[in-house]
C-alpha cells in the first residue's frame, strides 16, 4: 500500500510499517497528549502517557518512526521525553544503517530532528551514567553517518536531519533561553551545569566527524555545491566549523577548490573558473555566499584577485552572481578592496539601478560607511548614477552636454528599484514554467511607494560628512512640503527622514523640516513610523515650534495613549507636562537649551565626529 508524503506531492512505498492496532494506538496517544498539554495540572498523567507510549516502540523504533500514521505522534512524544527515555529510543538504532534509513525517510527524518533537538536540550540534565551512554550512542551514529554521508546529504529529507545533527555536535542546541515556557519533563534529573565542562557539546567528536566529512566530499565538491539538498548541508557544516581553527581552514580551502593545499600551508590557488560558474548558478551561489562570510582576509584577497577582479560589473549584473558579490563587499575589512571595487563600477551605478541591482550599490555604500573610506567618491558616483538612471535632463543644444537636476536627487533615489519584476523577464532562472490560467499577475507598485533599498542607501549616506553629502542635503530641503510629508509617513521613508535629523546637515535646514512637520503633526502622530520622525524633529526645532508640538500632542493625548507608540511620543515631547503646566514646561525647555549651549561651548558641538 502506498502512502503520501507530508507535502502530499507523490505516493511513496514504505517497507517500514507497523500493524493497524499499533497505528490506532499512536493516533489516540496524539489526541490525548494534545489535551494534556493544554492542562498544566495534568503533568503526572502526561508523564505516564509519554512513558507508556515510548515503551510501545521498543524493538520497532524504526518502523514506528517511518510509518506515516505514527511519525507525528512520535515527534510530540519525543519533545516531552526525559533524557533517559531519549537514550533508550536512540539505542534502538544501534550502530547499524538504521540511522541512515531514519534520516532519509520522509517521515522518519522529522522524528530524527525532534529526537536530536530534544536530546541537545536535555544534555545538561543528564547524570554521569546517562552522559556516557549518550556519548557512546552518538559516536556510533556519527561513524555510520560519516560512511554514508554523501547519500544522506543528497536526500532532501536527510539534508534537514543532518543540519540538526550538526547543531547537536557543535553545541548550537541547548540554549536555556530558547523555548522558555515550553512544558518539559525534568522530574528526577540533576543539572551538571557549572560542575564540569566535560559533558558539554561533543566538541572532540565534531572534530573527528568533521575530518571524515571533508574526506568524503573533497573529490566531489562542485557537484555537491550544485545539489539542492547537499548544498544547504555543506553551508551549515562550514558555519559550524568556524569555532575550530584547523578544521575551518581545511574546510574553506576545500570549498575554494584549493586542491593542491587543502590545509592552507602554501599560497592560495583557487579554481577560479569553477567558482565563477558556481556563483552564476542559483543553488551554488548561496554556498559561495556562506563561503565568503567564513573566509579570512588573506583568503578573501585571493578570491578577489583570482575570481572577481576585472569581472565585477559582469558579475554584479548577473541574476545569481550578484548576491555573492554583495556578500564579499559586506564581509570585507580591507580598504583597498573597497577602493578597487568602486573604481570598477563607479561609472556603472546607473546601469546597476536600471537592471534592478540596487543591492550591490547598498552593500558598497555600507562598506564605505563602515570603513570610512572613499565616502566622497561613493557619493559622487551614487548621485551621478541615480540621475543617469532616472532623472537626466538635456542641456544646451549647442554643446550637447547633459545637465543634472540635483534637486530631484533624493526623490529619485527613494524610488529606485521599485519597477515590477514583470519588466525583467530576461533574467530568469531555469526553464520557463507553463503559466496556469488561474494565476494572477502581481500588480505594479503604487506611485507613492518607496524603495526599501533606496531609503536604506539614503540613510547611510546621511551618516557621511557634510562635504560628501551636500547635494543630498540640498535636495532633501528643496523637496515640496507635500512630498516631504509623504516620505515621512512611509514605513521605509521615515527611516531616511530620521537619518536626516541625525546627519551633519546645518541646524537651520533641520529646523525648516521640523516646522514643515509641525503643520502636519495632527496626522503624522497617529502613525508609528512618523512618530519617530516627530521625536527627532522636536529635538532640533526652535522653541516656538517645540511648544506647538507639545500643545498639539497634549490636545490628542487621550487618543495617543491607546496606541502602542503614543506614550513614547508624548513622553519625548513632554506633552503630559505641558498639559499640566505650560509655564513650567517652557521654563524646563529653556534650562535644557542653556545646558546644551554651555556643554557645546565647553566640549564642542560634535561636528568633528563626522
C-alpha positions, 0 to 999 in steps of 0.5 A: 500500500502506498502512502503520501508524503507530508507535502502530499506531492507523490505516493511513496512505498514504505517497507517500514510499517507497523500493524493497524492496532499499533497505528490506532494506538499512536493516533489516540496517544496524539489526541490525548497528549494534545489535551494534556498539554493544554492542562498544566495540572495534568503533568503526572498523567502526561508523564505516564502517557509519554512513558507508556507510549515510548515503551510501545516502540521498543524493538520497532523504533524504526518502523514506528518512526517511518510509518506515516500514521505514527511519525507525528505522534512520535515527534510530540512524544519525543519533545516531552521525553526525559533524557533517559527515555531519549537514550533508550529510543536512540539505542534502538538504532544501534550502530547499524544503517538504521540511522541512515534509513531514519534520516532519509525517510520522509517521515522518519527524518522529522522524528530524527530532528525532534529526537536530536533537538530534544536530546541537545536540550536535555544534555545538561540534565543528564547524570554521569551514567546517562552522559556516557551512554549518550556519548557512546550512542552518538559516536556510533551514529556519527561513524555510520553517518560519516560512511554514508554521508554523501547519500544522506546529504543528497536526500532532501529529507536527510539534508534537514536531519543532518543540519540538526545533527550538526547543531547537536555536535557543535553545541548550537542546541541547548540554549536555556533561553530558547523555548522558555515556557515550553512544558518539559519533563525534568522530574528526577534529573540533576543539572551538571551545569557549572560542575564540569565542562566535560559533558558539554557539546561533543566538541572532540567528536565534531572534530573527528566527524568533521575530518571524515566529512571533508574526506568524503566530499573533497573529490566531489565538491562542485557537484555537491555545491550544485545539489539542492539538498547537499548544498544547504548541508555543506553551508551549515557544516562550514558555519559550524566549523568556524569555532575550530581553527584547523578544521575551518581552514581545511574546510574553506580551502576545500570549498575554494577548490584549493586542491593542491593545499587543502590545509592552507600551508602554501599560497592560495590557488583557487579554481577560479573558473569553477567558482565563477560558474558556481556563483552564476548558478542559483543553488551554488551561489548561496554556498559561495555566499556562506563561503565568503562570510567564513573566509579570512582576509588573506583568503578573501584577497585571493578570491578577489584577485583570482575570481572577481577582479576585472569581472565585477560589473559582469558579475554584479549584473548577473541574476545569481552572481550578484548576491555573492558579490554583495556578500564579499563587499559586506564581509570585507575589512580591507580598504583597498578592496573597497577602493578597487571595487568602486573604481570598477563600477563607479561609472556603472551605478546607473546601469546597476539601478536600471537592471534592478541591482540596487543591492550591490550599490547598498552593500558598497555604500555600507562598506564605505560607511563602515570603513570610512573610506572613499565616502566622497567618491561613493557619493559622487558616483551614487548621485551621478548614477541615480540621475543617469538612471532616472532623472537626466535632463538635456542641456544646451543644444549647442554643446550637447552636454547633459545637465543634472537636476540635483534637486530631484536627487533624493526623490529619485533615489527613494524610488529606485528599484521599485519597477515590477519584476514583470519588466525583467523577464530576461533574467530568469532562472531555469526553464520557463514554467507553463503559466496556469490560467488561474494565476494572477499577475502581481500588480505594479507598485503604487506611485507613492511607494518607496524603495526599501533599498533606496531609503536604506542607501539614503540613510547611510549616506546621511551618516557621511560628512557634510562635504560628501553629502551636500547635494543630498542635503540640498535636495532633501530641503528643496523637496515640496512640503507635500512630498516631504510629508509623504516620505515621512509617513512611509514605513521605509521613508521615515527611516531616511527622514530620521537619518536626516535629523541625525546627519551633519546637515546645518541646524537651520535646514533641520529646523525648516523640516521640523516646522514643515512637520509641525503643520502636519503633526495632527496626522503624522502622530497617529502613525508609528513610523512618523512618530519617530520622525516627530521625536527627532524633529522636536529635538532640533526645532526652535522653541516656538515650534517645540511648544506647538508640538507639545500643545498639539500632542497634549490636545490628542493625548487621550487618543495617543495613549491607546496606541502602542507608540503614543506614550513614547511620543508624548513622553519625548515631547513632554506633552503630559507636562505641558498639559499640566503646566505650560509655564513650567514646561517652557521654563524646563525647555529653556534650562535644557537649551542653556545646558546644551549651549554651555556643554557645546561651548565647553566640549564642542558641538560634535561636528568633528565626529563626522 
